[in-house]
Amino acid sequence: MKRLDDFCLRIGKKELVPIVTGGMGVDISTAELSLVSARLGGIGHISDAMVPTVSDRRFNMRFVTEKQKKYKYNFFNRDKSDVQFDLEGLAEATRLHVGRTMEAKRGDGLIFINTMEKLTMNNPRETLRVRLSAAMDGGIDGITLSAGLHLGSLALVQDHPRFRDVKFGIIVSSLRALMLFMRKNARLDRLPDYIIVEGPLAGGHLGFGLDWAQYDLKTIVDEVIRYLAQESLDIPVIPAGGIFTGSDAVKFLEAGAAAVQVATRFTVTCECGLPDKVKQEYFKAREEDIEVNMISPTGYPMRMLKGSPAIGAGIRPNCEAYGYLLDASGNCAYIDAYHRELEKHPDGKNISVMDKTCLCTHMRNFDCWTCGHYTYRLKDTSRQMPDGSYQLLNAEDVFNDYRYSVDHQISLPPA
Ligand SMILES: Cc1cc2nc3c(=O)[nH]c(=O)nc-3n(C[C@H](O)[C@H](O)[C@H](O)COP(=O)(O)O)c2cc1C
């Protein structure tokens, strides 16, 4: 019986353990978590979601305070078009987050950053260019383009000195999205170094509609592998979403995948950035406590625990401090939803917005409990203590469990 450890992921000349820990914004996949994967010979992701906020917390910086101070005059204004990111500050925050992580890297693995196109930041092209360039300046090993089609993203940084040295990958949820990406980037003579195929059981935003349950990861992965073979393209394919055991992973590798990307099982590790209280919510979750809803202002469906404080909250939009989802004209679907409710309650009290959420503030405060479909199985990966809480896991143990387990067995932490 094969174990994941019997396989090897090759990216360029590099040989790796075929386990990738996925990017989880906002600092849920911390530097510490990514460093464990890299030390053990796999790939770990940090995330570039809301990096100024993350840098403030990690390095005691003041990026958010400065921005908030600058745009204080606009707090009660519905029009947020004035609220821009300082591009030099954004670059500095990204270089810090990436640079310090890379300095701490040990072992033979790699560290990648997950970069979401949907973080349009009231200036989509320039903010994305800055984030990508600064991550390369900071020494990142690879960049995973996510949450968007990224038809123009590579072109933004084609003149960067590390453009052909940094590994670039794309997350897709369909062959169609991959073909579009390949076609658009053909003129750059820069194929992706890896392709992550994310299925409908993943955490975070989904690349499907509310009919997500009609899709299945294996079918999409098979289509992508077949297409690449037809085109004689040798690019590693990495499935993600609902791969819960080492044996789940082995099935994909036996069918031609190069590695797997996993996340949910790491949300209850000590190294994960979620507060311990929230990790316990993930452990306790039952299948019926998890839903896919449309409250993200991005327009993508998102999977989360129904008990997330972000659902139904009616806080004032805080774009002066954050504003990561403002589109090119300074709009965000939450602002509209909030003002619709404010008109019904002009005193500003008891506002509840059910259809959208202020994702920036709630992700920043870990109040949007986004999670993978199999979160309800996390309780089977740990031990319950006499007070009813669950023992947190070590990322190294979870990584090794994926690597060495057979027969869908999950090794529990030492009591
Ligand atoms: C809590 C959480 C947050 C996530 N955040 C992001 C994100 O910010 N960007 C992204 O591209 N994927 C995100 N994902 C998706 C993961 O990177 C990964 O591809 C997927 O969840 C793997 O499936 P699994 O969780 O079933 O193992 C997130 C997943 C989880 C569980």
The ligand as a MOL file (V3000), in Angstrom:
LIG
                    3D

  0  0  0     0  0            999 V3000
M  V30 BEGIN CTAB
M  V30 COUNTS 31 33 0 0 0
M  V30 BEGIN ATOM
M  V30 1 C -9.5650 28.9530 6.7750 0
M  V30 2 C -9.2250 28.9340 5.3130 0
M  V30 3 C -8.8930 30.1180 4.6690 0
M  V30 4 C -8.5430 30.0960 3.3270 0
M  V30 5 N -8.1630 31.2560 2.7170 0
M  V30 6 C -7.7510 31.2380 1.4250 0
M  V30 7 C -7.2450 32.4180 0.8240 0
M  V30 8 O -7.1410 33.4660 1.4500 0
M  V30 9 N -6.8810 32.3560 -0.4900 0
M  V30 10 C -6.9540 31.1890 -1.2070 0
M  V30 11 O -6.6080 31.1720 -2.3850 0
M  V30 12 N -7.4090 30.0450 -0.6410 0
M  V30 13 C -7.7920 30.0420 0.6650 0
M  V30 14 N -8.2010 28.8770 1.2470 0
M  V30 15 C -8.1530 27.6260 0.4600 0
M  V30 16 C -6.9020 26.7910 0.8020 0
M  V30 17 O -5.7250 27.4610 0.4650 0
M  V30 18 C -6.8880 25.4020 0.1590 0
M  V30 19 O -6.7000 25.4460 -1.2270 0
M  V30 20 C -8.1280 24.5500 0.3960 0
M  V30 21 O -8.8220 24.9030 1.5560 0
M  V30 22 C -7.6890 23.0820 0.4870 0
M  V30 23 O -8.7450 22.2550 0.8600 0
M  V30 24 P -8.8930 21.6640 2.3410 0
M  V30 25 O -9.0750 22.8320 3.2450 0
M  V30 26 O -10.1000 20.7940 2.2510 0
M  V30 27 O -7.6440 20.8780 2.6690 0
M  V30 28 C -8.5570 28.8750 2.6040 0
M  V30 29 C -8.9090 27.7010 3.2740 0
M  V30 30 C -9.2420 27.7150 4.6000 0
M  V30 31 C -9.5970 26.4250 5.2970 0
M  V30 END ATOM
M  V30 BEGIN BOND
M  V30 1 1 1 2
M  V30 2 1 2 3
M  V30 3 2 2 30
M  V30 4 2 3 4
M  V30 5 1 4 5
M  V30 6 1 4 28
M  V30 7 2 5 6
M  V30 8 1 6 7
M  V30 9 1 6 13
M  V30 10 2 7 8
M  V30 11 1 7 9
M  V30 12 1 9 10
M  V30 13 2 10 11
M  V30 14 1 10 12
M  V30 15 2 12 13
M  V30 16 1 13 14
M  V30 17 1 14 15
M  V30 18 1 14 28
M  V30 19 1 15 16
M  V30 20 1 16 17
M  V30 21 1 16 18
M  V30 22 1 18 19
M  V30 23 1 18 20
M  V30 24 1 20 21
M  V30 25 1 20 22
M  V30 26 1 22 23
M  V30 27 1 23 24
M  V30 28 2 24 25
M  V30 29 1 24 26
M  V30 30 1 24 27
M  V30 31 2 28 29
M  V30 32 1 29 30
M  V30 33 1 30 31
M  V30 END BOND
M  V30 END CTAB
M  END
